């Protein structure tokens, strides 16, 4: 499987459920979903899943159960016997022989079965997942369960823990884990995020796998099929909508941004039946940032692409202040910007020395790995743009960047007043024979008047009111661009046009209402699980944030912030 650390397989071989494989919730014998089951296609049918359904049919589809469940097996392979395991291992000729009696399960179990002819394995393995439960959860949102087979909570950003993954989408307005799941799948998950990995409501990277331990692309909650997904918790965002709001707005403006969908999530780390204590609240089930046809659709760079024109794209990279991931590209100019932590500027720690002219903390996301020629070519391209904006007078930066995308990225960053604007989770991409573009957007939970935000209408206390002014720096690009009157004239023209459409008060209100309306019932459960008072106290004054105790109050804080921010930008945009 892609990016699967070499140290993982030996560890998984020692797990009680070393390789957990799942089936789509379907009738294996007849190859279609039960009549009352929903499906990933959204029309009551189930998308075909290659490589998961083998030559053994289970009488009982993958699902949750109370107390016990019985599973029978059959095959149409002539002269074959069925051997099976209940510990996640692939069956062998020495595995338990199925004699025709139902197999009774009382705990969360993965059943793997294969036909043998003349003592030799024949055909493909079949797998069923059966999750024991003590709760009958329902929701008007989708529900997701991740069960880690009792191996504890993941703590490493690279080591996948084996997992059973099930999703229920609402049928007639209700999702119920007592019904057959929309999706039951094999997968692995690990913790993700830089600072957020330490949140009590923990973010995870989820990867879907097939029977051969390879990535399996599959449509999740109506989003295009892929194997890689992120479970993002809105722990410090008690409106629950800041990321979806920003991403949908960005896409409507023409920027790249991931799709995401809401789900109520249960995570079971322990060797027991899943229960109410495993409820983790609302998550954003999100596309990850990667290069393929259904995400950031760039030309794919192969290891053999070492010369023009192929070497010119596609690339995705990001600036992530103080991050420690590889590979990084090093600026070749002089006077690097200082690397520093914390939240710079007034009220947030010391301001860096702005005399530096060289970028820092630039990480390549795709391709991974990056060969030496590609690293050199991309470094040179970025360096040429970087040197151009640092010329006096400023050079022709439009030869290197897609200026409209940089303008839209600035408008999004300033409207949201994102704490991390321009310096963390700041992505750029470049396609083959194309200019450098800003985006995709990522990570806006510390924005829009939320945790860590300053006043939308700053007073004259040394704060400029613009994130681009450089209280924190990784490259100085926007400080240089915004000092160019021609660039700012284009910003003003674009912003004025947007204020009549996507950034009008009515459009902002409509977007907020459309995103929040489906959450009314689930938000009450989420805020009961993660009360505002507990979150503010847990930050120990470092981050702060709106203290309104209700979800409706939190939404009003965000609404008021945006209206005040837009009015301030109207009056103060250079």
ROBAMI-146758 format. One line per 10 residues: number of its first residue (from 1); for each residue x, y, z of C-alpha. Coordinates in Angstrom, 2 decimals, always signed. Layout:
N
NUM = X,Y,Z; ...
% end
This chain:
574
1 = +0.00,+0.00,+0.00; +1.21,+3.51,-0.70; +3.37,+5.19,+1.95; +3.13,+2.07,+4.12; +6.17,+2.18,+6.46; +8.38,-0.88,+6.28; +8.16,-1.26,+10.05; +4.41,-1.71,+9.97; +4.01,-5.22,+8.58; +5.97,-6.99,+11.36
11 = +4.01,-5.07,+13.94; +0.68,-5.90,+12.33; +1.66,-9.56,+12.18; +1.71,-9.55,+15.96; -1.67,-7.91,+16.38; -4.64,-9.97,+17.51; -6.37,-8.87,+14.30; -3.35,-8.39,+12.11; -5.03,-7.73,+8.78; -8.62,-6.61,+9.11
21 = -10.56,-6.84,+5.88; -14.09,-5.65,+5.32; -16.91,-6.27,+2.92; -19.29,-3.79,+1.51; -22.61,-4.34,+3.27; -24.14,-6.52,+0.60; -25.55,-9.96,+0.03; -22.45,-11.77,-1.14; -24.39,-14.74,-2.42; -26.37,-12.68,-4.89
31 = -23.84,-9.86,-5.38; -26.16,-6.95,-4.62; -27.31,-4.84,-1.70; -30.36,-5.90,+0.32; -33.53,-4.14,-0.89; -33.73,-1.79,+2.12; -30.07,-0.83,+2.20; -28.73,+2.45,+0.99; -25.61,+2.57,-1.13; -22.65,+4.74,-2.00
41 = -24.25,+5.58,-5.31; -26.98,+7.46,-3.44; -29.78,+5.63,-5.26; -30.16,+2.51,-3.13; -27.59,+0.58,-5.12; -24.07,-0.33,-4.10; -20.98,+0.42,-6.15; -19.01,-2.62,-7.22; -16.03,-3.35,-4.95; -13.19,-5.16,-6.70
51 = -10.94,-7.57,-4.83; -12.93,-7.72,-1.55; -15.55,-10.35,-2.35; -13.96,-13.73,-3.02; -15.23,-17.19,-3.75; -16.88,-17.75,-0.36; -20.33,-16.28,+0.20; -21.45,-15.27,+3.71; -25.07,-15.66,+4.72; -24.79,-12.56,+6.88
61 = -23.38,-9.31,+5.44; -20.89,-7.22,+7.39; -22.72,-5.28,+10.11; -22.94,-4.48,+13.80; -24.75,-6.74,+16.25; -25.90,-7.08,+19.84; -25.13,-10.15,+21.94; -24.36,-12.58,+19.11; -24.57,-13.17,+15.38; -24.35,-16.29,+13.23
71 = -22.54,-16.57,+9.91; -22.84,-19.41,+7.40; -20.57,-19.89,+4.40; -20.94,-21.42,+0.97; -19.14,-21.63,-2.37; -19.95,-22.56,-5.94; -16.44,-23.91,-6.59; -16.82,-27.60,-7.37; -14.97,-30.07,-5.15; -13.79,-27.34,-2.77
81 = -13.67,-27.10,+0.98; -13.84,-23.84,+2.93; -11.30,-22.94,+5.55; -11.60,-19.79,+7.64; -10.04,-17.70,+10.39; -11.49,-15.32,+12.98; -8.26,-13.51,+13.94; -7.67,-11.50,+10.79; -5.09,-13.86,+9.30; -5.41,-15.16,+5.75
91 = -6.62,-18.77,+5.80; -4.19,-21.61,+5.16; -4.63,-25.34,+4.62; -4.27,-25.71,+8.39; -7.02,-23.19,+9.24; -10.36,-24.27,+10.66; -12.48,-26.35,+8.27; -16.01,-25.08,+7.78; -18.34,-28.06,+8.30; -21.65,-26.43,+7.44
101 = -22.65,-25.40,+10.95; -23.18,-21.65,+11.54; -20.27,-19.83,+13.16; -21.53,-17.97,+16.24; -19.81,-14.68,+17.07; -20.15,-12.85,+20.39; -17.38,-10.24,+20.09; -16.12,-7.95,+17.36; -14.67,-10.34,+14.81; -13.28,-10.44,+11.34
111 = -14.05,-13.62,+9.44; -11.80,-14.50,+6.52; -12.54,-17.50,+4.34; -11.04,-19.17,+1.27; -11.75,-22.24,-0.78; -9.18,-25.04,-1.00; -9.10,-27.72,-3.69; -6.92,-30.73,-3.09; -5.33,-28.98,-0.13; -4.29,-25.92,-2.17
121 = -5.75,-22.45,-1.89; -7.99,-21.57,-4.80; -9.57,-18.27,-5.83; -9.84,-15.13,-3.76; -10.29,-14.59,-0.03; -13.66,-13.39,+1.26; -13.93,-11.25,+4.37; -16.72,-10.20,+6.68; -16.58,-7.71,+9.55; -18.94,-7.99,+12.51
131 = -18.79,-5.26,+15.17; -20.33,-5.92,+18.59; -22.26,-3.01,+20.03; -24.19,-2.02,+23.16; -25.81,+1.10,+21.70; -28.43,+1.67,+18.99; -27.23,+5.05,+17.71; -29.27,+7.03,+15.20; -28.75,+10.38,+13.52; -30.05,+12.53,+10.73
141 = -26.39,+12.85,+9.70; -24.23,+9.98,+8.41; -22.63,+7.87,+11.15; -19.12,+6.45,+10.94; -17.63,+3.76,+13.18; -13.91,+2.99,+13.30; -13.07,-0.02,+15.46; -9.37,-0.63,+16.08; -9.70,-4.21,+17.35; -8.64,-3.35,+20.87
151 = -5.11,-2.23,+20.00; -5.39,+1.13,+21.75; -5.31,+4.71,+20.50; -2.87,+5.51,+17.67; -0.18,+8.01,+18.65; +2.27,+7.90,+15.72; +1.77,+9.92,+12.52; +3.31,+7.19,+10.35; +2.14,+3.88,+11.82; -1.26,+2.69,+10.63
161 = -3.44,+0.80,+13.08; -5.65,-1.90,+11.60; -9.33,-0.90,+11.62; -12.83,-1.88,+10.65; -14.61,+1.04,+8.99; -18.38,+1.29,+8.62; -20.59,+4.15,+7.42; -24.36,+4.54,+7.58; -26.03,+7.17,+5.43; -29.55,+8.31,+6.31
171 = -32.43,+6.36,+4.80; -35.70,+8.29,+4.94; -33.89,+10.85,+7.04; -32.41,+8.45,+9.62; -29.06,+6.68,+9.84; -29.10,+3.75,+12.27; -26.16,+1.53,+13.19; -28.67,-1.26,+13.87; -29.29,-1.45,+10.11; -26.98,-2.66,+7.38
181 = -24.17,-0.16,+6.74; -23.81,+1.75,+3.50; -20.14,+0.87,+3.55; -18.15,-1.75,+5.48; -14.51,-1.66,+4.59; -11.05,-2.68,+5.52; -8.73,+0.16,+6.47; -5.93,+1.57,+8.55; -5.73,+4.82,+10.47; -3.15,+6.93,+12.23
191 = -3.10,+10.26,+14.04; -2.53,+13.34,+11.88; -1.99,+17.06,+12.32; +0.76,+19.21,+13.79; -0.68,+20.83,+16.92; -4.15,+19.31,+16.44; -2.86,+15.76,+16.96; -2.95,+16.54,+20.69; -6.60,+17.63,+20.73; -8.88,+15.50,+22.95
201 = -11.04,+15.11,+19.84; -8.22,+13.69,+17.75; -7.75,+14.02,+13.97; -6.91,+10.94,+11.91; -5.73,+9.94,+8.46; -7.77,+7.02,+7.13; -6.67,+4.78,+4.28; -8.93,+2.19,+2.65; -7.30,-1.12,+1.72; -8.17,-4.09,-0.46
211 = -7.52,-7.78,+0.22; -3.97,-7.53,-1.13; -2.92,-4.72,+1.21; -3.15,-2.12,-1.55; -4.94,+1.22,-1.57; -8.60,+0.86,-2.53; -10.34,+3.85,-4.12; -13.93,+4.10,-2.94; -16.58,+6.88,-2.95; -17.21,+8.06,+0.60
221 = -20.35,+10.02,+1.48; -20.92,+10.97,-2.13; -17.39,+12.26,-2.70; -15.36,+10.91,-5.64; -13.63,+7.58,-5.09; -10.23,+7.64,-3.42; -8.34,+5.63,-0.82; -7.13,+8.52,+1.37; -9.39,+10.45,+3.72; -8.97,+12.76,+6.70
231 = -11.13,+12.81,+9.81; -10.91,+16.43,+10.96; -12.43,+17.34,+14.34; -13.92,+20.82,+14.79; -12.80,+20.68,+18.42; -11.83,+24.35,+18.69; -14.57,+25.41,+16.27; -17.86,+25.29,+18.15; -19.78,+26.56,+15.11; -18.78,+23.26,+13.44
241 = -18.74,+24.90,+10.01; -15.62,+27.07,+9.60; -13.71,+24.68,+7.33; -16.75,+23.79,+5.17; -17.67,+27.47,+4.93; -14.21,+28.49,+3.73; -13.72,+25.53,+1.41; -17.06,+25.95,-0.36; -16.53,+29.70,-0.67; -13.04,+29.14,-2.07
251 = -14.26,+26.62,-4.63; -17.01,+28.99,-5.73; -14.35,+31.67,-6.20; -12.30,+29.31,-8.35; -9.66,+28.14,-5.87; -8.78,+24.53,-5.17; -10.20,+23.20,-1.89; -11.09,+19.73,-0.61; -14.64,+18.47,-0.40; -15.87,+17.37,+3.00
261 = -19.01,+15.99,+4.59; -20.30,+15.93,+8.15; -20.61,+12.67,+10.09; -21.07,+11.67,+13.70; -18.15,+9.43,+14.57; -17.65,+6.57,+17.04; -14.06,+5.45,+17.66; -13.42,+2.27,+19.64; -9.82,+1.80,+20.79; -10.55,-0.96,+23.33
271 = -11.23,-4.71,+23.18; -14.94,-4.48,+23.97; -18.27,-3.81,+22.33; -18.68,-0.33,+20.94; -20.83,+1.84,+23.19; -21.96,+5.33,+24.06; -18.56,+6.20,+25.57; -17.01,+5.83,+22.11; -18.99,+8.75,+20.71; -16.51,+11.38,+19.49
281 = -18.92,+13.94,+18.08; -19.13,+15.54,+14.65; -16.15,+15.25,+12.31; -15.46,+16.66,+8.89; -14.83,+13.62,+6.67; -12.53,+15.32,+4.21; -10.61,+14.72,+1.05; -6.87,+14.93,+1.59; -4.65,+17.15,-0.53; -3.06,+15.00,-3.20
291 = -2.60,+14.93,-6.94; -4.97,+12.71,-8.88; -7.89,+13.06,-11.28; -10.51,+13.61,-8.55; -8.49,+15.89,-6.27; -5.91,+18.46,-7.43; -5.97,+17.35,-11.06; -2.40,+17.98,-12.21; -0.16,+16.06,-14.55; +1.47,+13.19,-12.67
301 = +5.22,+13.28,-12.31; +7.00,+9.98,-12.68; +10.43,+9.19,-11.30; +11.71,+9.14,-14.87; +10.53,+12.72,-15.58; +13.84,+14.55,-15.38; +13.76,+17.06,-18.25; +11.48,+19.66,-19.80; +8.62,+19.78,-20.49; +7.62,+16.88,-18.22
311 = +9.65,+18.05,-15.23; +7.68,+21.31,-15.07; +4.72,+19.72,-13.27; +2.70,+18.83,-11.47; +3.86,+19.79,-8.01; +2.11,+20.52,-4.72; +4.02,+22.13,-1.90; +3.22,+23.97,+1.31; +4.68,+26.31,+3.87; +4.23,+24.96,+7.38
321 = +5.98,+27.08,+9.96; +8.21,+25.05,+12.30; +7.06,+21.75,+10.76; +9.55,+18.91,+10.50; +8.39,+16.82,+7.57; +10.41,+16.03,+4.47; +11.32,+16.62,+1.72; +12.00,+20.35,+2.04; +13.29,+22.80,-0.53; +15.98,+25.21,+0.58
331 = +16.15,+28.78,-0.60; +19.48,+29.64,-2.23; +19.36,+33.38,-1.51; +20.88,+35.24,+1.39; +19.55,+36.26,+4.82; +17.02,+33.55,+5.59; +13.97,+34.49,+7.59; +14.25,+33.40,+11.22; +12.42,+30.24,+12.17; +10.30,+30.82,+15.25
341 = +7.32,+29.30,+16.99; +4.21,+30.70,+18.55; +1.76,+33.29,+17.34; +3.68,+36.39,+16.31; +2.60,+39.99,+16.45; +0.74,+41.92,+19.14; -0.37,+39.66,+21.96; +1.29,+36.64,+20.39; +5.00,+36.72,+21.07; +7.95,+38.49,+19.47
351 = +7.85,+39.72,+15.92; +10.54,+38.20,+13.66; +13.32,+40.18,+12.11; +11.86,+41.13,+8.74; +15.21,+41.84,+7.11; +15.44,+38.26,+5.86; +14.76,+37.63,+2.20; +14.89,+33.83,+1.99; +11.95,+31.49,+2.52; +11.82,+28.80,+5.21
361 = +9.67,+25.76,+6.02; +8.78,+24.79,+2.44; +7.70,+21.14,+2.18; +6.95,+19.20,-0.98; +3.69,+17.25,-0.78; +3.55,+15.73,-4.26; +5.35,+14.00,-5.87; +6.63,+11.90,-3.01; +9.37,+10.84,-3.36; +10.89,+13.70,-5.31
371 = +13.98,+12.90,-7.35; +17.02,+15.19,-7.35; +16.33,+16.70,-10.76; +12.72,+17.52,-9.84; +13.77,+19.05,-6.53; +16.37,+21.17,-8.30; +13.97,+22.29,-11.03; +11.18,+23.27,-8.62; +13.62,+25.04,-6.30; +14.96,+27.07,-9.21
381 = +11.45,+28.02,-10.38; +10.36,+29.16,-6.92; +13.68,+30.98,-6.46; +13.16,+32.91,-9.69; +9.72,+34.07,-8.56; +11.03,+34.81,-5.08; +13.91,+36.90,-6.43; +11.54,+38.76,-8.76; +9.29,+40.04,-5.97; +12.36,+41.07,-3.96
391 = +13.73,+43.27,-6.76; +13.60,+47.05,-6.46; +11.44,+48.00,-8.22; +9.47,+44.78,-8.12; +9.96,+42.53,-11.15; +7.48,+40.83,-13.48; +6.10,+38.26,-11.03; +3.20,+37.52,-13.39; +5.66,+35.52,-15.51; +5.80,+32.96,-12.68
401 = +2.50,+33.02,-10.79; -1.19,+32.88,-11.62; -2.00,+36.32,-10.21; -5.81,+35.82,-9.91; -5.35,+32.77,-7.67; -2.91,+34.70,-5.45; -5.46,+37.53,-5.21; -8.30,+35.20,-4.27; -6.10,+33.49,-1.70; -5.35,+36.89,-0.16
411 = -9.05,+37.80,-0.01; -9.93,+34.48,+1.65; -7.07,+34.85,+4.13; -8.04,+38.40,+5.08; -11.78,+37.82,+5.25; -11.32,+34.82,+7.53; -8.50,+36.61,+9.44; -6.97,+33.17,+9.76; -4.43,+32.91,+12.57; -2.23,+30.75,+10.34
421 = -2.72,+32.71,+7.12; +0.27,+32.56,+4.76; +2.50,+30.64,+7.20; +0.89,+27.30,+8.11; -1.00,+24.85,+5.91; -0.28,+27.32,+3.11; -0.43,+25.30,-0.12; +0.63,+26.08,-3.67; +0.53,+23.95,-6.81; +2.03,+24.04,-10.27
431 = +0.87,+22.03,-13.24; +2.99,+21.12,-16.24; +3.69,+24.14,-18.46; +1.51,+26.27,-16.16; +2.24,+29.03,-13.67; +2.31,+28.66,-9.90; -1.13,+28.87,-8.29; -2.20,+29.49,-4.71; -4.09,+26.71,-2.94; -5.57,+24.24,-2.21
441 = -7.13,+25.75,+0.91; -6.64,+23.88,+4.18; -7.23,+24.35,+7.93; -9.50,+27.26,+8.84; -10.69,+26.14,+12.27; -8.65,+28.98,+13.83; -10.35,+31.66,+11.74; -13.54,+33.68,+11.27; -13.64,+35.03,+14.80; -12.86,+31.69,+16.43
451 = -10.00,+30.54,+18.60; -6.99,+32.84,+18.53; -8.71,+35.51,+16.45; -8.18,+39.20,+17.05; -10.78,+41.90,+16.63; -12.22,+42.16,+13.10; -11.88,+45.96,+13.42; -8.42,+46.45,+14.98; -7.67,+49.64,+16.88; -4.60,+51.78,+16.29
461 = -2.35,+49.85,+18.66; +0.32,+48.87,+16.19; -1.83,+46.20,+14.56; -2.32,+46.87,+10.85; -5.41,+44.72,+10.62; -4.00,+42.73,+7.70; -2.56,+39.24,+7.99; -0.37,+39.95,+4.96; +1.52,+42.64,+6.88; +3.97,+40.09,+8.21
471 = +3.64,+39.54,+11.94; +4.73,+35.99,+11.10; +6.80,+35.14,+8.07; +7.93,+32.19,+6.01; +8.59,+33.88,+2.68; +7.62,+37.61,+2.53; +5.79,+37.00,-0.74; +2.56,+38.73,+0.20; +4.33,+41.61,+1.92; +6.12,+42.29,-1.36
481 = +3.08,+41.76,-3.60; +0.83,+44.01,-1.52; +3.43,+46.77,-1.70; +2.94,+46.83,-5.48; +0.18,+49.33,-6.45; -0.66,+47.37,-9.59; -1.26,+44.18,-7.60; -3.41,+45.98,-5.03; -5.45,+47.62,-7.78; -6.36,+44.14,-9.02
491 = -7.18,+43.07,-5.45; -9.54,+46.03,-5.06; -11.27,+45.28,-8.39; -11.75,+41.60,-7.52; -12.90,+42.31,-3.98; -15.42,+44.91,-5.16; -16.90,+42.44,-7.64; -17.12,+39.70,-5.00; -18.92,+42.03,-2.59; -21.78,+42.09,-5.09
501 = -21.94,+38.31,-5.33; -20.27,+35.68,-3.14; -19.24,+38.15,-0.42; -22.51,+40.04,-0.17; -24.18,+39.96,+3.25; -27.04,+37.93,+1.80; -24.71,+35.35,+0.22; -22.72,+34.97,+3.44; -25.90,+34.44,+5.44; -27.22,+31.92,+2.92
511 = -23.99,+29.90,+2.98; -23.98,+29.79,+6.76; -27.62,+28.72,+6.89; -27.18,+25.97,+4.29; -24.19,+24.51,+6.14; -25.63,+24.74,+9.64; -29.22,+23.67,+8.95; -28.48,+19.90,+8.77; -26.54,+20.03,+12.05; -29.25,+21.21,+14.45
521 = -29.85,+17.82,+16.13; -26.29,+16.50,+15.98; -24.81,+19.80,+17.24; -26.57,+19.34,+20.57; -24.91,+15.95,+21.02; -21.54,+17.29,+19.92; -21.59,+20.23,+22.33; -22.68,+17.92,+25.13; -19.62,+15.79,+24.38; -17.30,+18.78,+23.97
531 = -18.73,+21.70,+26.01; -17.50,+25.17,+25.18; -16.51,+25.81,+28.80; -14.28,+22.72,+28.90; -12.52,+23.67,+25.66; -11.83,+27.25,+26.74; -10.49,+26.05,+30.09; -8.32,+23.39,+28.45; -6.57,+26.03,+26.33; -5.28,+27.60,+29.57
541 = -5.58,+31.08,+28.12; -3.16,+30.37,+25.27; -5.71,+30.38,+22.49; -8.86,+31.83,+23.96; -11.98,+31.89,+21.83; -15.68,+32.73,+21.84; -17.28,+31.78,+25.16; -20.90,+31.65,+23.99; -22.13,+28.39,+25.62; -24.57,+27.38,+22.88
551 = -24.10,+26.35,+19.27; -26.48,+29.08,+18.15; -24.44,+31.61,+20.11; -21.23,+30.41,+18.50; -22.78,+30.76,+15.04; -23.81,+34.31,+15.88; -20.23,+35.15,+16.88; -19.02,+33.96,+13.48; -21.81,+35.82,+11.67; -21.12,+39.08,+13.53
561 = -17.40,+38.71,+12.93; -17.76,+38.38,+9.18; -20.11,+41.33,+8.82; -17.78,+43.53,+10.86; -14.74,+42.24,+9.00; -16.26,+42.94,+5.58; -17.24,+46.45,+6.64; -13.69,+47.07,+7.88; -12.17,+45.72,+4.65; -14.52,+47.93,+2.62
571 = -13.14,+50.96,+4.39; -9.48,+49.97,+4.71; -8.47,+47.97,+1.64; -5.48,+49.87,+0.19
% end
